[in-house]
Amino acid sequence: METTDKTAAILMASGFSKRFGGRNKLLVPFRGKALARYTLELASSLDFRGGIYFITPSAEIAALTSDLPNISVIINTRAEKGLRESVRLGVEAADADTAYFLFFPCDQPFLDRSTVRRILDERQPGCIVEPRYRDRPGNPGLFSVFFREELLSLAEGETPRIIKARHPQALRVVDVPDPLILEDIDDEETLRRFENSF
């Protein structure tokens, strides 16, 4: 039963950057700092009373949090299990009375506080919240504790997206005014395009 708005931020940084030429994209400089720092600084600037959990298999990436004491690093020793392992580690690490889980990828440098606050404002018991630009869904996605067991029991290859498909009646949408807010950087071409576009 959800009796609070206590939310845990789960920052997922365990991918293998397969489309990034062998480099870990989260360490790649983008406009003066490592790509993952944008998400880390954003989460750190907000009051997540359920804690902030940074899930990564890499000590080098974990070191990006060295000056952000309110972020807890969780080393993912089974990153090969895919996104579901990051989800599991974050959900299990959160405080027992956490009412909501907000899942951030760490490759969205244009995500802003306003969008995250609007997502948090949509929290309701039993809900799922996602941002969208027009009909295109994006991240971060918020799940009520009602879905905790489903989050913990994702099968191999599954992501939280499948829970959204199972429970369309629970979905609440936050419309964003600019598609850039939800853009992620998945490859070097995208990185160069964004670096040279402004």
N, C-alpha and C positions, 0 to 999 in steps of 0.2 A: 504494500500500500504506500503510495507516494504522499508524504505529508509535508515535504519541504521542496524548495526549488534548488537544492544542493546539486550542483553539476560538476562532473569531472571532465576535464579536457584530456583527450587521448591523442597524442601527436605521433603519427605513424611514419617511421623513417627506416623501414626494413627492406625496401625494394632493392633490386639488383641493377637498376639503370641500364637495362639491356639495350635500349635505343640510344644510349649516350656514349657509344664508342669505347666502352670499358671503363670510363671514369665514373665515379659516384657523383651523380648530378647535384646532390645536396651539398657537396663541398665546392662546387664550381662557383667562382665569383660572378655575381650579377649586380651590376651597378654599385660596386664597391664593397659588397659583403657576400659571404657564402649564401647560397640560395635558401638553405634551411633556416637561416637566421631570421628571415622575414616572419615565418610562422612562429618561431620561438619567441621573438620579441612581442609579437601580437598577443599570443596567449599569456605571456608573462605580465602584460600590461592590464589584463582583465582579472576580475576577482572570481576565480573558480574555487568555491568553497569545498568542492569535492576533490581538489588537487589537480595538478597538471603532471601528466605522465608522458615521457618522451621515450618511445620504443625504438631501439636501434640495435643492430648486431655489432656496430663499429665503435671502438673506443675513440677513433678520430672524430667521428660525427658526434659522439656523446660529449666530447670536449667543447663543442660549440656552446654548451650550456654553462661553462665554467663561471661566468659572471651573472648567472640567472639563478639565484639560490632557491627560488620558489618552484623550480622545475625538478621533478624527480626522474632520474634516468633509470630505465629498465633495459638491461641487456637481453636482447632476443637471441638465444642460442639455437633456435630452430627456425631461422628466417626462411629456410627452404620450404617450410610448410605454407608459405604464402600469407596473404593479408589476414586470414583467420587467426593466425598465431599472434599477430600484433593486437587484434581485437581482444582475444582471450586475455593476454597479459595485461592490457590496460583495464579491462573490466574487472579482473580479479584483484588488481592493485588498488582500485578505488575504495574509498571509505565504505563501510558497511551500510551507512544510511544515505548513500548517494541516490538521488532520485532520477538523474539524467546523465547520459553519456554523450559528449560531443566529440566526434571523430574528425580530426584534421589530417589531410595529407600535408606534406611539408614542401610542396613544390608550387604553391600559389602565392607569388610575391605581391600580387595586387589586392588580395583579400584585405578588407579594412575592418576597423573596430565597429563602425556603424552597421555593417552587414551582420557581424557576429552578434551584436547586441539585439538586432531585430530577430535573429534566430532564437536567441534566448528569451525574448519577449513572447514568443509563440508557445513556450512550454505549457503543456497541460498534462495531467495524469493520463497515461495510456497513449501518448502521441508519438509520432515521428515527424520531424521537421526537416525540410530540405530547401535550400535556396535554388531559384531557377531564373534563368534569363529567357523570357518568352516560354517556349516549351522544352528548353534544354535544362535538365537537372544538373546540379553541381554539388560542391562540398564547401564547408563541412556539414555533415549530417548529424542530427540529434535524435537520440532514442531514449524513450522513457525506460525506467527500470522494469516496467511491465515486460519488456522484451529481453531481459537479462539472460534468461536460459537459452533463448534462441541465438543470442549473440555468442554465447559460450559453446554452442553446439553446432556451429557452422561446419559443413562438410568440406572436404578437400576441394579447393577450387572455388568455393562459394565466398561471397562478400556480403556485407550487410544489405546490399541492394536487393537481395532475394527476400529479405524480411519485409522490405517496402512492398514488393510485389505480392506477398502473402496477405498484407494488411492494408489495402488501399484506403479503407475507411479511417485509418489512424493518421493518414498523411496530412500535414499542414504545410503550405507552401509560402515561402518568402520570395516575392518577386524582386529582382535586383534591376537597377536602371541601366547598367552598363555591363556588357558581356566580359569586359576585361577583368572585372572583379573575380570571376569564376575560372579564369584561364589558368591552366597548369602548364608547366614546362617539362615536356617529356623527351625532347630530343634537342640536339645542338642547333638544328635549323630554327626551331621555335625560339631558342635562347637568343640567337643572333637577330632574329626578326624583332623581338621585343627590345633588345638593346639598341637597335638602330631606328626604332619607330618614334622615338620621343626626343 
